[in-house]
Amino acid sequence: MKKHWFCTLYFLIVFSLFLPPAFAYQIFSDPISGDPEEDICVPIHITDIDDPFNIKTIGFDVEYNPNHLSNIQLKTDDTLIKGAIAIVSPLENKPDKKVTFFLSDPVTITDDAILVNICFSIGDNALESESITLTNFQDDIAGANVDIPEFEYRIFSDPVRGNFNEEQCVPIRITDIKNSLEIHQFGFDITYNRHHLNYIRFNTAESLSKDYTIETSVNEETSQVTFDGTASSIPIAITEDTILINTCFKLEKALESEPITLTGFREDIDRANIDYSNLPSSYLSQNISNEDSDIGECFIQLITVDFSVFFGNQKNCLKRSSPR
C-alpha cells in the first residue's frame, strides 16, 4: 500500500495592512495531499479584499526542502495573473527560489481570486508533513512584508545633447543614497518631446541593469516608454552613485539640452525623490502649487509653443511658467 503524504504550505505573513491607501487582504494556500513520485499543484489564494488595488509586478521567495520536493513550477492558467511573464531564479547559497511575475497591463483585484498555482513533485523520502514557505512578498504585494526601511535617494536622467539625426544615449542615474538600497526589481516611465526625439532602444552596458531582464512598452502617441526590470539572480545592493540604465534616442533636430522626464517609480525604487533639476536654463518654474494631488505623482511636460510647465496630471495640477 502506498504511504500517503499530507503537504501543507505555510505562510510567515498571511495578513497585511497597507497605508496609504488603507486596505487589507489575506494570502493563503489550500492544504493538499499527495503520493510519492506524484506531481501536485497548490493554489495560492488572495481573499478578503477591502478595497480594489492593482497588480502589475509581484515577487516572493519560495522555500522548501529540495531533498523531499523537486521540480518546482508555477502555473498561471485560470489565475489572476494569467499570461504573466515569470522569472524564477535561485537564492544565494540556498536551494530556494526567487519568483517574479510581470504583467503587460495592470490587473485590478476586487474579489477573491487564485493568485498563482505552485506545482512540485513529491520524492520517495518525503515526510508525512512537508512545507513550502512563501516569504519576502515584494512589489505590488509588498504589504505582506514587515518594516520596509525608508530610503532616500534621487533618480534622474541626463539631458539629451547632439546634432540632427544622431543617436545619443543618456544615463538614468541613482544618486544621494542615504542607506544601502537593494534592487531586485524596478519600474519607471519616461516621457519626451516626440518632435525633438525618437526613442530607439535601451542600453545596459556599464550600468546596474547589465544583468537584468528588461521589459519595455512604447506608447508613441503619448511619447512614453515604460520600463520594468528584474535581476537575473540575487538583488543588487547599491551603496553609492550609479547608472541604473541608459536610454537611446534619435535626434529630430539639433539639441543643446533636452530634458527627459521620469515618472511612475515602481517596485524597489518607489521611494525615489523625483529630480526636477535638469530643466533647461531657459525655463524657470515659480510658485508651483498643487492642492488636489500628491506632487510626488506629478510629471513635467514641456510645451515649446508657450513655454509652459505642467506639474502633475493635467486635471489636478496647476500650470505656471516664466521664461527666463
Summary of the structure (lengths in Angstrom):
residues: 324
radius of gyration: 23.0
end to end distance: 86.4
largest distance: 86.4
contacts: 982
relative contact order: 0.15
helix: 3%
strand: 54%
